[in-house]
Amino acid sequence: MADSALAPGEATRERILDAAEELFAHHGFDATPTARVAKAAKVPKGLLFYHFARKIDLLTALFAERMPPAVPHDPAEVVVPGDVAGSLLRLAERITASQQRSTLVRTILWREADTHPEVARCMHNFHSELVEFATQVITLAAPDLADQESRHAAALAWTGTVTLALNTARLGGTEHDLPLVATLLATGLRRSAPVSG
């Protein structure tokens, strides 16, 4: 939302969050003093603390307000009936498109998860939502394929692969062969499916 559409206090708060997002992503949370955030936002330090009583409140506000939901879709929107691999690939496309809008926040998430419990909780919740969603997608794509434990294990593997691919892409690393991984998971699920008789 443009600053002109916001009330003055809201516009100031957004400028502070913009500055914090940029600085935390490039320099780290602990290495960025609040005075530097205030200077980048062009506000007095006291005004920063009016909006965010503690420095950690800046960090938690970024995740609460600027991190897109892990699963912004209905599982049925990505499911290709009878095609687990195709469904998983469509899920990956949706997740990737959603997360590209939050590159700086994801950078902060990965960087700070080891040192700040608030961030670790955010990452854990994000991951849990993705695993649950992927399990639903697999179940809807092929309801009779494998048992719940196997579907959950496949969803866990897929979520780990997709989140690693997102992080690797952010760093300019090697691309992952998601179609191959999706096919391997679908094949494994077919092999573990109960034999009807």
C-alpha positions as CSV (number, residue, x, y, z in Angstrom):
1,M,0.0,0.0,0.0
2,A,1.4,3.4,-0.9
3,D,2.3,5.7,2.0
4,S,-0.2,8.4,0.7
5,A,-3.1,5.9,1.3
6,L,-2.1,5.4,4.9
7,A,-2.7,7.5,8.0
8,P,0.5,9.4,9.1
9,G,1.1,7.0,12.0
10,E,0.6,4.0,9.8
11,A,2.9,5.4,7.1
12,T,5.6,6.0,9.6
13,R,5.2,2.5,11.0
14,E,5.5,1.0,7.4
15,R,8.6,3.1,6.8
16,I,10.2,1.7,9.9
17,L,9.3,-1.9,8.9
18,D,10.6,-1.2,5.4
19,A,14.0,-0.1,6.8
20,A,14.1,-2.9,9.3
21,E,13.4,-5.5,6.6
22,E,16.1,-4.2,4.3
23,L,18.7,-3.8,7.1
24,F,18.0,-7.1,8.9
25,A,18.1,-9.1,5.6
26,H,21.5,-7.6,4.6
27,H,23.3,-7.1,7.9
28,G,21.4,-9.4,10.4
29,F,19.2,-8.6,13.3
30,D,21.8,-8.5,16.0
31,A,24.2,-6.5,13.9
32,T,21.6,-3.8,13.2
33,P,21.1,-1.2,15.9
34,T,17.7,0.4,16.3
35,A,19.4,3.8,15.7
36,R,20.4,2.6,12.2
37,V,16.8,1.5,11.5
38,A,15.4,4.9,12.7
39,K,18.0,6.7,10.5
40,A,17.1,4.6,7.4
41,A,13.4,5.2,8.1
42,K,14.0,8.9,8.6
43,V,12.3,9.0,12.0
44,P,13.6,9.9,15.5
45,K,14.6,6.8,17.5
46,G,11.9,7.6,20.1
47,L,9.3,7.3,17.4
48,L,10.6,3.9,16.4
49,F,10.1,2.8,20.1
50,Y,6.6,4.3,20.1
51,H,5.6,1.9,17.4
52,F,7.9,-1.0,18.5
53,A,8.6,-1.1,22.2
54,R,11.5,-3.6,21.8
55,K,13.8,-4.4,18.9
56,I,12.5,-7.9,18.8
57,D,9.0,-6.5,18.2
58,L,10.3,-5.3,14.8
59,L,11.3,-8.8,13.9
60,T,8.1,-10.4,15.0
61,A,6.0,-7.8,13.2
62,L,7.9,-8.5,9.9
63,F,7.0,-12.2,10.1
64,A,3.4,-11.5,11.2
65,E,2.7,-8.9,8.6
66,R,5.0,-9.5,5.6
67,M,5.5,-13.3,5.4
68,P,2.9,-14.7,3.1
69,P,0.9,-17.7,4.4
70,A,2.6,-21.0,3.9
71,V,-0.4,-22.3,2.1
72,P,-2.6,-19.5,0.6
73,H,-4.7,-21.9,-1.5
74,D,-7.3,-24.6,-1.2
75,P,-5.7,-28.0,-1.6
76,A,-8.2,-28.9,-4.3
77,E,-6.8,-26.0,-6.5
78,V,-3.5,-27.8,-7.0
79,V,-4.7,-31.4,-7.1
80,V,-4.6,-33.4,-10.4
81,P,-6.8,-36.4,-9.6
82,G,-4.9,-39.6,-9.9
83,D,-1.6,-37.8,-10.4
84,V,0.4,-37.4,-7.2
85,A,3.6,-36.2,-8.9
86,G,1.7,-33.6,-11.0
87,S,-0.2,-32.4,-7.9
88,L,3.1,-32.0,-5.9
89,L,4.6,-30.0,-8.8
90,R,1.6,-27.7,-9.0
91,L,1.9,-27.2,-5.2
92,A,5.6,-26.3,-5.6
93,E,4.7,-23.8,-8.3
94,R,2.1,-22.1,-6.0
95,I,4.5,-22.0,-3.0
96,T,7.3,-20.6,-5.1
97,A,5.1,-17.9,-6.6
98,S,3.8,-17.0,-3.2
99,Q,7.2,-16.9,-1.5
100,Q,8.9,-14.8,-4.2
101,R,7.0,-11.8,-2.9
102,S,8.9,-12.1,0.4
103,T,12.5,-12.7,-0.5
104,L,13.9,-10.3,2.2
105,V,11.7,-11.7,5.0
106,R,12.6,-15.3,4.0
107,T,16.3,-14.3,4.2
108,I,15.8,-13.0,7.7
109,L,13.8,-16.1,8.6
110,W,16.7,-18.5,7.5
111,R,19.4,-16.3,9.0
112,E,17.8,-15.7,12.4
113,A,16.1,-19.0,13.1
114,D,19.1,-20.5,15.0
115,T,19.5,-17.5,17.3
116,H,16.0,-16.3,18.1
117,P,13.3,-18.5,19.5
118,E,10.6,-16.2,18.1
119,V,12.0,-16.8,14.6
120,A,12.4,-20.6,15.1
121,R,8.7,-20.8,16.1
122,C,7.7,-18.9,13.0
123,M,9.8,-21.3,10.8
124,H,8.4,-24.4,12.6
125,N,4.8,-23.2,12.1
126,F,5.5,-22.4,8.4
127,H,7.0,-25.9,7.9
128,S,4.2,-27.7,9.8
129,E,1.5,-25.9,7.7
130,L,3.3,-26.9,4.5
131,V,3.6,-30.6,5.6
132,E,-0.1,-30.7,6.5
133,F,-1.1,-29.1,3.2
134,A,1.1,-31.4,1.1
135,T,-0.4,-34.4,3.0
136,Q,-3.9,-33.2,2.0
137,V,-2.8,-32.7,-1.6
138,I,-1.4,-36.3,-1.8
139,T,-4.5,-37.7,-0.1
140,L,-6.9,-35.8,-2.5
141,A,-4.8,-36.8,-5.6
142,A,-4.9,-40.5,-4.8
143,P,-7.1,-41.3,-1.7
144,D,-6.3,-45.1,-1.9
145,L,-2.6,-44.7,-2.4
146,A,-0.6,-45.8,0.7
147,D,-1.5,-45.3,4.3
148,Q,-1.6,-42.0,6.3
149,E,1.9,-42.5,7.7
150,S,3.4,-43.0,4.2
151,R,1.5,-40.0,2.8
152,H,2.8,-37.9,5.7
153,A,6.4,-39.1,5.2
154,A,6.1,-38.2,1.4
155,A,4.7,-34.8,2.3
156,L,7.6,-34.2,4.8
157,A,10.1,-35.2,2.1
158,W,8.4,-32.9,-0.5
159,T,8.2,-30.0,1.9
160,G,11.9,-30.3,2.8
161,T,12.8,-30.5,-0.9
162,V,10.8,-27.4,-1.9
163,T,11.9,-25.3,1.1
164,L,15.5,-26.2,0.4
165,A,15.0,-25.4,-3.3
166,L,13.6,-22.0,-2.4
167,N,16.5,-21.2,-0.1
168,T,19.0,-22.5,-2.6
169,A,17.5,-20.3,-5.4
170,R,17.6,-17.3,-3.1
171,L,21.4,-17.9,-2.7
172,G,21.9,-18.5,-6.4
173,G,22.7,-22.2,-6.0
174,T,22.0,-25.3,-8.1
175,E,18.4,-25.9,-9.1
176,H,16.7,-29.0,-7.8
177,D,15.1,-31.5,-10.1
178,L,11.6,-31.2,-8.6
179,P,9.9,-33.3,-11.3
180,L,12.3,-36.2,-10.6
181,V,11.7,-36.0,-6.8
182,A,7.9,-35.8,-7.3
183,T,8.0,-38.9,-9.5
184,L,10.2,-40.8,-7.0
185,L,7.8,-39.9,-4.2
186,A,4.7,-40.9,-6.2
187,T,6.4,-44.2,-7.2
188,G,7.3,-44.9,-3.6
189,L,3.7,-44.3,-2.5
190,R,2.4,-46.6,-5.2
191,R,4.8,-49.4,-4.0
192,S,3.7,-49.0,-0.4
193,A,0.0,-49.0,-1.3
194,P,-2.0,-51.8,0.3
195,V,-2.8,-54.6,-2.2
196,S,-6.5,-54.9,-2.6
197,G,-7.8,-58.4,-2.7
